[in-house]
């Protein structure tokens, strides 16, 4: 038989277990409100993606395919061509077919990763697609954008370079694509690639300790850095260049890597040969990636806006790329300025600049081609600004002090030590070099520092740049029909007034595009079985016309049922066309713009 003491002990243990269970339930309720019917900050995402890491090409495409599978009504993910090494150039199309076919709407084209090492633009592309889909039906502005516009997104224009960057040691140039090029003029191609001699995944610098016989010394502000010694003094180190070997015996180390050309110099606007514009290749569209993108754009004349993501420097860039090209016509510069200046408000630490004057001269650049050759409003954002490492006014003031630990020349070491815990900087270490003997290798940074943001700051970069690009997409032209009036002149002759408007910042045809004749004129058509157009005029104002009927711009074209509007419709303007029509029944007036979409109105002659 159990004693009374054993029975009481068992009851006590049972009571303790019940108490702990109840306490656990209370704590669960405190930390897991969703389980008890309360809402978290956001509804659950249909597709959970990570934006604090960098995707290689298979990972990147897999996430886009996950989005397509989750949102098949809106998304199509397909190849538009192949890179030199045979990787697919994939484009994601975002369109709501219930609001019209894609070619009837103005489209925003977004691309990234033209240069293989400029990886964060692809993450912005992924974030953009994800954000639009997850917030469709939740946020009114996002829903409206997806309904009204089309988005074409190419996350990596240079998948060969991106994958090479991800797989090779830090410090290797992965800017280029992989079409073979003879960089050093020895009639061989790509024969002297980088060598990671110590196998630590970084191509570093080599220095040799030569006490009292060198021309460099340890920097007094930071032991991680070397500095040249003043004239007349001697140092303790000499620099021997990059870690590596002279594989082709020409006296140079690592000088003929894959490719080494520039995919942003191979376009037909102001293209210049290689001796003028380094990296241009032999002729425009020689690169398979450039040709595939151009073929896609020419097959989609509805593209009215372009954003090409690069890095770094914190810039919102527009053309022209070269001073000799001349600035844009005043009307074009005006709407570019409005978009760019608002972009500076959306993107703190970014500056709105013209390429040639704010960055450097570019011949044969992509956004020059899309603006001048295809008539598309085009921006290129240089992602990530070093100004974002230390952002408060107090820290900016501290950086003016040369002895500050966050002075510009040493601030990256401070940031790496205290915020990234030494993850990015590779210190100097002793090494026996096959040619130089006892040396030190190091003093280098890993590939994910400097030109790309720290990963914990990546989502803000994605969101702010997406927000500017969506703002640009929202301000692409959009034709709408306004008020209509019919006045009987006599018999079966009627005077018909039709307003059409473009409420957006951008015009349906840019002035430069009209000059270059690269965009089809807008079409104003009138349809009606029993209608004959006797005359047609543009008038400044219907009420003014009633007082002064002479205030008209007579349309002198042969077929007045199909009027060519060669200069398009300016942004934020309303225009009135007056028809003199003979007939009866219903007529339909249609405004058809390649860049601004279509709008129509049916009117009864009575």
N, C-alpha and C positions, 0 to 999 in steps of 0.2 A: 504494500500500500504506500502511496505517496504521502509524504509528510505535509503538514500545513505549510511549513517553510518553503518546500519545493513548489507547492501550488501557488503560493503568493509570488514566488520568484518568476514562475512562468507567466502569471497574469501581468506582472510588472514589465517583462520583456515584450509581451503582446501589446501592452499599452504604449510602450516606447516606439514600437514599430508603427503602430497606427498614428502616433503623433508625428513621427518622421515622414510618413506617407502624406499626411495632411499638409505638413510644412513644405514638402516637395511640390505638392499641387499648387500651393499658394505661390511659391517661387516661379513655377512654370507659368502661372497666369501672369506674373509680373514681367517675365522676360519673353513670353511668347503670346502677345495679345492676339495674333491672328488666329491661334488655335481656339480662342474663345469668342470668335466672331468680330473682333475689332480689326480695323484696316491698318495696314502698314503705310509707309509714305507713298507708295505707288502700287497700282495693281500688279499682280504677278506678270512677269515678262513671258511672252510666248517662246522666245529664244534668248537664252542667257549667254552673253558673250563677254569676253574679258578684254579690257582696254588698258591694262597695266602690263602688257607684254608685247613683244614684236613677233609677227607671224612670218614664217617662211612661206614660199609660194603654195605648196600643197595645203598647209594649214589655212592660209588666206582663202584659197578657193573653196576649201571644205566649209568654212564658215558662211561664205556666200551661198553655197549650195544648201546649207541648213536654213538660211533665210528663205530661199526660193521654195523649199519644201514646206515651210511654215506658212508662206503667203503666196500660194500659186496663182491666186486671182490677179495679183498685181505685178509679179516678178517673172522675168525671163533671164536666165543666165546662159550665155552662149559664147562660142569662140568666133572671133572675126578674122583670125589669121594665126600665123605661127611666128615665133621668134626665130633667130638664127639657129639656135640649138634645138628647135622643135617644140618649145613650150607654147601652150595656147595663150593667145591674147584674149582675155575674157571680158565681156561687157555685160553689165547688169542693166536691163531696161525696167524702169518703174513706170507703169501706166495703169490707169483705171479704165478698162475698156467700156465700162458702163457710161462714162462721160464722153466717149468719142474715141475714134482710132488715133493712134499716136501721131500720125503724120498731119493730123488736123490741128495739133496743139503746138505751141512754142515749147522747145525742149532745151534743157540745161545739160551740157556735156561736162563731166567732171573726170579728170584723170590725175594720175600720180605716178611717182617712181620712174620718171623718165631716166633719171640717173640712179644706178643700182644702189648706191649708198644712201639715198635720200628716202628712207623707209617709212617715215611717219605719215606721209601723205596717203599711203594705202590704208593705214589705220583710220584716217579721217574719212576715207571713202566707205569703209566698212561701217563706221559709226553712223554716217549719214543714212545709208540704206536701212540700218537697224532702227535708228531713231524715227525715220519717216514711217516705217511699218508698225513699230510698237505704239506709236502715238496717233496713228490714223484712227479716227473715230473717238479719240480722247481729247485732243487739242484741236480747236476749230481751225487755227491757221495752218496746221499741218495737214488736216483733212482737206482744206480748200486747195492747198498747193498740190497735193497728190491728185485731186480731181481736175484741176485746171492745167497742170503742166505735165511734161514728160521728163524723166531723168535718165540719162545714159551715163553709166559709171564704169570706167576702166581703172581698177585699183592698181595695176602695175603695167605700165607700158614697156618696161624692161625686165621681164621675169628672169632672164638669164643673169643680169647684173644683180638683181635682188637675191637670188638663190646663192650666187657666188659670194656676196657680202655676208650672208648668214652662215655659210659653211667654211669660209676661209679665215685665217688669223686676223686679229685686229691690226690695223695699220696697213692693210693691203688696199690699194685703190680698186674700188668696185664701181666707180662712177660710170664706166663705159658699158656698152653691150659687148658681144663676143664675136662679131665679124672679125676675122683675122686682119691685123694691120702690122706693117713693118715700122715700128716706132723709132728704131735707131739707125735706119738706113743701111742695113747690112744684107738686104735681100732675103732675110729670114723673118718669120712672123711668130710672135708670141713665144720666143725661145728663152727668155731670161725672166722667169717668174720669181716672185718672192720666196725666200727660204726661211723657215722658222727653225733656226739652228738649235735653240734650247728647248723647243717643243712645248712652250707654255701658252701657245695660242695667240701671241702678239708679235708683230714685227716691230722691233724696238730700235733704239739708237745704240751705238757702240762708242764707248770712251775708254781711253787708256790713261792710267795714272803714271805721270812722268814728273816727279817732284822738281819744281823749279825750272822745268824745261817746256812747259806748255803755254798755250795761249788762251786757256779758259781756267776759271776758278769757280768754287762753289758760290752761288748767289747769296749775298748777305741777308736778303729778305726771306729766302726759303732754301733749305738744304736740298730740296728736290730739283733745283734748277742750277744750270751753269750760266755764267755770264762771261763775255770777253774781257780780258784784262786791259786796263788802260795802256796807252802808248808808253813805252819805256819800261814796263813792268813785265814780270813773267808769272805764269800760272802753273798749276799742277796737273792739268789735264789737256789732252788733245781729243777732238772728236773725229771718229773714223767713218761716220756715215751710218747708213741703215744696216741693220742685221741682214745678212744674206751672203750670197756667193756670186762671183762673176761666172755665170754658167756658160756664156758664149765666148769668153776670153777676149772681150773687147776693152777691158779696163774699167767697165762700169758694172754696177751691182743693181739687179732687179729693174732694169730699164726697159724691158720689153714684155709687159704683162699682157693678159687678154685684152684685145681690142685697143683701148686707149683712144677713142674718138668721142665725140659729143653728140648724143641723140637730139639735142636741142639746137643743132646748127645745120640740120639736113632738110630744111623746109624751103619752099620756093619763093618766099618773100625776102628780097635783098640777099639772096644766097651769094656767098663769095667763096672762091677756091681756098684750098687748105693753106696756101702760103699767105693768105690775108686773114682768114678766119680758121684758126687751128681747130681740127676735129670735124671739119665740114664734110669729109668724104669727097667722092669724085663728082657727084651731081645730086640734085635734090631728089628725095624719096628713094635713094639708093638702099637705105636700110630697110629690111623687111618690116620692122615694127612701124616706121614712119609711113610706109606705103599702105599698110593695113589700116592704120588710123585715118589716113587721108581718104582712102576708099570708103571707109565707114561714114566720114563726115560729108563727103560729096553725095553719098546715097541718102543722107538725112538732112536735106536743106532746111528742115524745120528747126534745126539747132540755132537758137538765138543768143545763147550765153555759153561762155567757156570759162572754166576754172582749172588751171593746171597747177598742182601742188608740187613745190620744190622745198629745199631747205638750204641754208638757214639764214638768219639775219633779221627776221621780223619785218617783212615788207609786203605791201600790197602793190604789185607792179602792173603797169600798163605800158603799151608801146608808145612810140616806136623804139626799136632796139638800137637804132643808129641815128645820130643827129642829121646826117645827110638826107634821111628819108623825109624830113620836115615834120612838124607837129601835125596833129589831127586838125581837121576843120573845127572852127570855133563851136559849132553846134554839137559836134561829137565830144570835144573836150569838156563841154559844159556838163553833159550827163555823166561822163566818166568821173569828173570831179565830184559830183554829188554822191555817186556810189562809193568812190574811194574814201571821201572824207567821212561818210557815215561808217565805212569799214573801220576807220581808225578808232571810232567810238566803240564798236563791237569788239575790236581786237586791241586792247591796251598794249603798249610797247611796240606796236607795228606802225610803220610809216607808209603813207601812200606816196608813191614815187613813179617817175617815168624811167624806163629801163636804162637808157643811155646816160642820162644825167644823174640818176640816183644810185645806179649799181655799176654797170660797165657796158661797153658797146657790144651788141650782139648782132651778128649777121645771120640770116637764115633761121631765125627763131620761130618757135611754134606759134606763139600768140600774135606775132606779126603776120604770119600766114593766115591764121583764122580771122584776124581783123581785116587785113588788106585784101586777102585772096578769096575769103569766103563770106565776108560781111557779117561777122559774128562779134558781139561785144565780148572782150576777152581780158581776163585778169590772170596773173600768176602770183600766188602767195608763197613767199619764202618763209617756211614754217620755223618756229622757235626763235626767240630772241634771248640772247644772253642777259639782257636787262631783267629777265624774269627770275634769275637766281636770287637776287636781293632786291626787294621791291619797295620797301617802305622809304619815306622821305629821310628818316633818320639814317638808314643804312646807305642810301645814296650819298648822303653828306659824308659818312664815314669813308666811303670809297674815294673821296677826293684827297684823303690823307695818304701820302705814299708809304707811311709806316704802318698803316692799318692792315690787319690780317685778311681783310677783304678788299684790299686795293686791287685794281684790275689785273695786274700782272701775277698776283698770287691767289686771287679769290677762288679759283677752281680747286686748288688744293684744300682750302678751308671747307668748301662745300663737300668735296669728296670725303674728307675725314669725318665731318660731323653730321652729315645728312645721308651719305651713302656708305659710311663706315669702311672706307678704303677699298671699295669694290672696283673702282675704275682705274686708279693710278697704279702703274707697275714700277716699283722702286728699282734702283740699280743693284745688280748682283754680279758676283764674279763669274767669269766664264773663260774656258780655254778655247780660243778661236783657231781654226785650222790654218789661218794665214797670219793673224796678228798676235798669236800667243795669248798671254794672260791679259784679259781686258775685263771691263764691266759692261753688261748689257742691261738696258732698262730705260728709265726716264720717259716712258711712253704711256699713252692712254688707251684703254680698251675702246672698241668700235662704238659702243653705245654712250659715249660721253662727248659733249662739245656740240656736234651738229644735230644731235637728237636730244629731246628733253629727257630728264630723269623720268623713269617709268611711272613714278607716283604722281607726276604732273601731266601725264599724257592725256587723261580724259578731258581736262579743261582745254588743252590745245585742240583736241578733236571737236569739242562742242562749239567753241568760239569760231573756229574756221568754218565748220558746218553752218553755223548761224549766219555768217557773212555770205556764204555761197547761196543759202536759201533766200536771203534778202535779195541778192542779185537775181535769182530765179524769179522771185515775186515781182521784180521790177522789169522783167522782160516785157516786150509790147503785148498788148491784148486788145484786139479790136472788138468794140461793142456797138450795136445799133442803138440810136437814141430816138428822140421824138420824130414823128412823121406827121405831115399834114397834106391834105388834098384840097385844091381849090378848082372849081369848075370855071373854065374860061369862056366856054360857049360850045353848044352842040356836044360832040363827044371828045372835046379837047380839055385836058386837065393839066393844071400845074401841080407837080408833086415835089414836096420838100422832104428830104431825108437827112437826119443828122447821124454821123458816125463819129465815134470818139475812141481815143486811146488814153486811158487814165493813168498809165504807167510812166515811169521816168524815161524809158528807152523808146526810140522811134522804131517804126516797122522797117525802115531802111535807113541805115546810117549815111551821112553825107559822103564819107570816104567810099562806102560801098556803091553809092550812086555814081560817084566820079569814076570808079573802076569798072562799073557795069558788071558787078559780080553777083547781084541778087535780082531775081525776076521782079519786075514791077508789080505792085499790088494791083489787083483786078477788081473793078467795080462793075458788076453785071446786073442787067435787068431782064427778067424772064416774064413772059405773059403771052398766051396764045393770041389774044386779040389786042395787042398793044404795039404801037409804033412810036418810037422816040423821035420827035421832031427836032428837039434841041436839048442841050444840057449845059449847065454852068455850075461852077463853084461860086458860092456867095459868102461874103464875110458874115452876114447876120440876116436872118429872115426878116426881122422887124425893120432893120435898116433898108432892106430891099423894098419893102412896101412903100417907104418914103422916097427912095431913090433907086428905081429899078435898074439904073445903069451900073450900079455897084455890083458887077459880076465879073467872073473870069470865064469867058466862053471856052468850052471844051472843043477844040478843033481836031477831032478824030473822025475817021470814016464810019466806024461802027460804034454808034453811041449806046448800043446795048452792051458793049464790052469796052469799058474805058480803062486805059492804062494809067495808073497813078505812079509815075516814075520816081518821085521823091518820097513816096510812102506817106505815112501819117506820123507827125512829130509826137513826142511824148507830152502827156498832159494837155492835149488839145482836142477840141471838137470842131468838126468841119461839116458844112452843109452843102449838099448837092441839090440842085433844082432841075427837075426834068419837065419838059413840055411833052406830054404824052397824048396820043390820039388812040382811042379804043374804048374797051369796056371790060368789066370783070376784074379778076384779081391779078395783080402783078407782084413779083418777088424781087427785092433788091438784095444783092449779095455782095459783101466786101470780103475778098479772099486775099490774105497776106501770107507769104511764105513763112515769115518770122513771127507774125502776130496773130495767126489763127484765122478763123472764119466767123462771120456773123451775118445774119440775114433777117429780113423783115418782109412780111406779106401785107399788101395794102389793097384795098378795094377802091376801084375808080367809081366814085359816086358823089 
